[in-house]
């Protein structure tokens, strides 16, 4: 009788496979309130690594971290009409506190444009106060009707950046810099994700923005996932909050602003883009555990060697875990680490020790081979870099092989329904075609220029629409 697979095969039921993997790799559980989640230590460790990489890149731009309140007076949300309309269906509102009805209801932040702009209007007085570059690591609440762990939850973790500038050009260039040098660099070079940078259509852009830049990734089932966004807010919020500065010429001017964010949705993307039927595959540059050294049996010499090797690898700068839990069967431990996607397992038993070798199991390409123990400190960094590059290459090859050039709305729907992406001239599709696609649960993910760059204008000649079904 065939042994049942640990995970539902992706080809049989991709959503079920996704849920199985999150549970069995111990990433998260559903929270007690519908739509919430408990992020387990292994899943939170991935987020901490993402935070560290992103935070370093954000600080390189000159932005500083701050923190703003979770509760926002409801009246704030009425100050920018498009913004409040965009978030109204998702709001959670607090009406009572301390056993009494509040004089003014408070909204649990769905985003912090409103409260941050209120303080920007106090902090900005002169051109000398600009640019003002603020980032916040926080949680937000957007009441989700169709929750799915990491992808759509009523509460999630994120970073949100907010900036104020003296000119339109400065704000535009800063939003573009965040888009490419923070988000795209992180996703390509750390997450090993081949993402498409582009511009959102008017229909898809952030509520209250004049332009939204996005990064779109193709998941293992061919659907798209919006990975991070950077918005030009123009002067919409500056007008609403009267955020002005005294220019060098002595005139009162409205500031120009940006906002930008990325979320724990990236953990869901990590699962769906790199995972396989055996579990997660974590890019080595991201992995909180790059290598695990396993003792196959509780032999004292074996235990001493795995601990010694762990110290040597750690000293060489490799993030390593020693698994000497020999009271748990080796096979079970190996499967658990495979599910968690640790890039490399180094397995050592009494026979290996006699031969001076260890079994090197590589999670990303698969396969095992004996390697001399004395060479592992030298060999492992090269192996990890090879596997990082392999994940990125596989991600790119998947997207390229499943993207089709089309010329009609009907062809777009056919490609997207079959689990692929379509490219169609924006001049051919247009807003009318975009509206027709909505009837088939298909959306324009972004607009790109003919050469693949991000277009300066949404209606620039030669713009191409990237179209797909999406999470």
HELIX and SHEET records of a PDB file:
HELIX    1   1 UNK A   14  UNK A   24  1                                  11    
HELIX    2   2 UNK A   41  UNK A   60  1                                  20    
HELIX    3   3 UNK A   74  UNK A   78  5                                   5    
HELIX    4   4 UNK A   81  UNK A   87  1                                   7    
HELIX    5   5 UNK A   88  UNK A   90  5                                   3    
HELIX    6   6 UNK A  113  UNK A  123  1                                  11    
HELIX    7   7 UNK A  127  UNK A  129  5                                   3    
HELIX    8   8 UNK A  168  UNK A  177  1                                  10    
HELIX    9   9 UNK A  178  UNK A  184  3                                   7    
HELIX   10  10 UNK A  185  UNK A  189  1                                   5    
HELIX   11  11 UNK A  236  UNK A  241  1                                   6    
HELIX   12  12 UNK A  265  UNK A  274  1                                  10    
HELIX   13  13 UNK A  300  UNK A  315  1                                  16    
HELIX   14  14 UNK A  330  UNK A  340  1                                  11    
HELIX   15  15 UNK A  350  UNK A  355  1                                   6    
HELIX   16  16 UNK A  373  UNK A  375  5                                   3    
HELIX   17  17 UNK A  376  UNK A  401  1                                  26    
HELIX   18  18 UNK A  409  UNK A  417  1                                   9    
HELIX   19  19 UNK A  426  UNK A  438  1                                  13    
SHEET    1   A 2 UNK A  28  UNK A  30  0                                        
SHEET    2   A 2 UNK A  37  UNK A  39 -1                                        
SHEET    1   B 7 UNK A  64  UNK A  65  0                                        
SHEET    2   B 7 UNK A 132  UNK A 141  1                                        
SHEET    3   B 7 UNK A 155  UNK A 165 -1                                        
SHEET    4   B 7 UNK A 256  UNK A 263 -1                                        
SHEET    5   B 7 UNK A 224  UNK A 234 -1                                        
SHEET    6   B 7 UNK A 211  UNK A 218 -1                                        
SHEET    7   B 7 UNK A 195  UNK A 199 -1                                        
SHEET    1   C 3 UNK A  71  UNK A  73  0                                        
SHEET    2   C 3 UNK A 100  UNK A 108 -1                                        
SHEET    3   C 3 UNK A  92  UNK A  97 -1                                        
SHEET    1   D 2 UNK A 244  UNK A 246  0                                        
SHEET    2   D 2 UNK A 252  UNK A 254 -1                                        
SHEET    1   E 5 UNK A 320  UNK A 323  0                                        
SHEET    2   E 5 UNK A 291  UNK A 295  1                                        
SHEET    3   E 5 UNK A 344  UNK A 348  1                                        
SHEET    4   E 5 UNK A 357  UNK A 362 -1                                        
SHEET    5   E 5 UNK A 368  UNK A 372 -1                                        
SHEET    1   F 4 UNK A 403  UNK A 405  0                                        
SHEET    2   F 4 UNK A 421  UNK A 425  1                                        
SHEET    3   F 4 UNK A 464  UNK A 468 -1                                        
SHEET    4   F 4 UNK A 443  UNK A 448 -1                                        
END                                                                             
